[in-house]
Amino acid sequence: MDFDFHEKQYLGYNRFGIIRRTVIVLFCLGIYYFNGENGPDRNVFFLLAIVVLVLSMVSLLIKHLETKISGSKLTLLGPMTHKRVELDLIGTKNIEITPFSPFLLNRPIFNLHRKETLRFFTHGKWSVEFTTSEGKVVRLGTQRPFVLKQAIETASSHSGSIDTTL
């Protein structure tokens, strides 16, 4: 199927997760190298560092959020949570590009209701915030904010195709 906008965001690219995994690996390797005794405890820390590195690489393949715009419908898929959110974009207003959060490290979230805003985010800095025709405020994290904003603006003015043939 052809989409007006399609973006996949992967869990392993989240800055919060990368820093956390790096600190764990550095801690394990630090104990491994600074422990003078050549025993089984020392080898466990080296093995743990290798396991965390491998899991970190595997997490780069785990899809967290998939955003699709087709016609006037926005579909958000959360394969990890097995959730699907569909929004009708006709009549969408107040579309703007904003920083997702003032914090440097943000956790990945899918469908978080906070401060009367629906939030979807995996990684990056930017988001597109808009108000649906029902009055819901949606903040959608993206790697391509200008393209997403343009797709939402196009979809909000989309009148939908009406089949008049019998």
PLY file of the C-alpha trace (Angstrom):
ply
format ascii 1.0
element vertex 166
property float x
property float y
property float z
element edge 165
property int vertex1
property int vertex2
end_header
0.00 0.00 0.00
1.22 3.49 -0.81
1.43 5.94 2.10
1.65 9.72 2.09
4.07 9.43 5.04
5.72 6.35 6.52
8.34 6.27 9.27
9.70 3.50 11.47
11.51 4.27 14.72
13.66 1.67 16.42
14.12 1.25 20.16
17.91 0.92 20.14
18.45 4.47 18.89
16.93 6.09 21.99
19.56 8.28 23.68
18.41 7.32 27.20
18.88 3.61 26.44
22.22 4.09 24.70
23.69 6.01 27.63
22.35 3.52 30.16
23.79 0.53 28.26
27.13 2.32 27.77
27.44 3.03 31.50
26.73 -0.62 32.33
29.32 -1.84 29.80
31.96 0.63 31.04
31.28 -0.35 34.64
31.69 -4.06 33.83
34.83 -3.51 31.78
36.26 -1.24 34.48
35.81 -3.92 37.13
37.25 -6.51 34.73
40.43 -4.52 34.05
41.02 -3.10 37.53
40.42 -6.37 39.36
43.93 -7.78 39.79
42.88 -11.34 40.52
42.45 -13.66 37.58
39.38 -15.54 38.82
35.87 -16.47 37.80
34.40 -13.21 39.19
36.56 -11.18 36.84
35.48 -13.23 33.83
31.79 -12.84 34.73
32.08 -9.05 34.37
33.75 -9.38 30.97
31.06 -11.81 29.83
28.33 -9.48 31.13
29.83 -6.56 29.16
29.83 -8.65 25.97
26.21 -9.76 26.54
25.06 -6.15 27.08
26.87 -5.08 23.88
25.20 -7.85 21.88
21.78 -6.99 23.31
22.42 -3.35 22.49
23.09 -4.26 18.86
19.97 -6.44 18.74
17.87 -3.57 20.14
18.76 -1.55 17.02
16.50 -3.98 15.13
13.48 -3.74 17.48
10.75 -1.53 16.04
9.05 0.65 18.66
6.85 3.02 16.67
5.59 3.02 13.12
3.83 6.11 11.77
1.68 5.95 8.63
-0.45 8.60 6.97
-2.71 7.42 4.18
-5.34 9.78 2.85
-6.79 11.50 5.90
-5.98 8.75 8.40
-2.99 8.69 10.77
-2.11 5.22 12.01
0.39 4.65 14.81
1.53 1.08 15.37
3.33 -0.06 18.49
4.65 -3.53 17.66
6.17 -3.93 21.13
2.88 -3.18 22.88
0.67 -4.67 20.13
-1.34 -1.45 20.10
-2.75 0.48 17.19
-3.95 4.07 17.36
-5.88 5.58 14.46
-6.74 9.25 14.19
-8.78 11.05 11.55
-6.84 14.11 10.41
-9.69 15.97 8.70
-10.12 19.29 10.46
-6.76 19.14 12.23
-5.58 22.54 13.41
-2.62 24.18 15.18
0.02 22.05 13.47
3.49 23.07 14.61
7.00 21.66 14.96
8.27 21.75 18.54
11.11 20.20 20.52
9.71 17.03 22.09
10.97 17.79 25.57
13.42 20.16 27.22
15.17 17.18 28.79
18.25 15.65 27.20
17.20 12.07 27.95
13.65 10.94 27.19
12.21 7.46 27.56
10.43 5.89 24.61
6.66 6.20 25.06
3.62 5.02 23.15
0.23 6.62 23.83
1.12 8.38 27.07
-1.73 10.58 28.29
-0.07 13.41 30.17
-1.18 17.01 30.65
-4.17 16.32 28.36
-1.80 15.44 25.50
-1.31 12.13 23.69
2.41 11.50 23.30
4.29 9.13 21.03
8.09 9.11 21.02
11.05 6.82 20.42
14.14 8.90 19.78
15.29 12.24 18.48
14.65 15.82 19.46
11.70 17.05 17.39
7.99 16.46 17.38
4.94 17.65 15.51
2.13 18.82 17.77
-1.43 19.24 16.50
-5.02 19.38 17.68
-7.55 16.97 16.15
-11.10 17.96 15.24
-12.28 16.32 18.51
-9.98 18.63 20.52
-7.28 16.05 21.37
-3.76 17.43 21.47
-1.25 14.98 19.96
2.54 15.26 20.20
4.22 12.90 17.78
8.01 12.46 17.92
9.66 12.13 14.53
13.00 12.16 12.74
11.52 14.10 9.80
9.40 16.87 11.35
9.00 19.05 8.24
7.86 16.15 6.05
5.42 14.93 8.73
4.01 18.44 9.20
3.46 18.76 5.46
1.77 15.34 5.32
-0.56 16.25 8.22
-1.43 19.59 6.62
-2.23 17.83 3.35
-4.29 15.15 5.12
-6.21 17.71 7.20
-7.43 19.45 4.06
-8.10 16.11 2.32
-11.83 15.84 1.68
-11.76 12.07 1.34
-12.69 10.32 -1.86
-16.41 9.84 -2.38
-17.47 7.11 -4.76
-20.49 8.29 -6.74
-20.78 5.25 -8.99
-23.59 2.79 -8.37
0 1
1 2
2 3
3 4
4 5
5 6
6 7
7 8
8 9
9 10
10 11
11 12
12 13
13 14
14 15
15 16
16 17
17 18
18 19
19 20
20 21
21 22
22 23
23 24
24 25
25 26
26 27
27 28
28 29
29 30
30 31
31 32
32 33
33 34
34 35
35 36
36 37
37 38
38 39
39 40
40 41
41 42
42 43
43 44
44 45
45 46
46 47
47 48
48 49
49 50
50 51
51 52
52 53
53 54
54 55
55 56
56 57
57 58
58 59
59 60
60 61
61 62
62 63
63 64
64 65
65 66
66 67
67 68
68 69
69 70
70 71
71 72
72 73
73 74
74 75
75 76
76 77
77 78
78 79
79 80
80 81
81 82
82 83
83 84
84 85
85 86
86 87
87 88
88 89
89 90
90 91
91 92
92 93
93 94
94 95
95 96
96 97
97 98
98 99
99 100
100 101
101 102
102 103
103 104
104 105
105 106
106 107
107 108
108 109
109 110
110 111
111 112
112 113
113 114
114 115
115 116
116 117
117 118
118 119
119 120
120 121
121 122
122 123
123 124
124 125
125 126
126 127
127 128
128 129
129 130
130 131
131 132
132 133
133 134
134 135
135 136
136 137
137 138
138 139
139 140
140 141
141 142
142 143
143 144
144 145
145 146
146 147
147 148
148 149
149 150
150 151
151 152
152 153
153 154
154 155
155 156
156 157
157 158
158 159
159 160
160 161
161 162
162 163
163 164
164 165
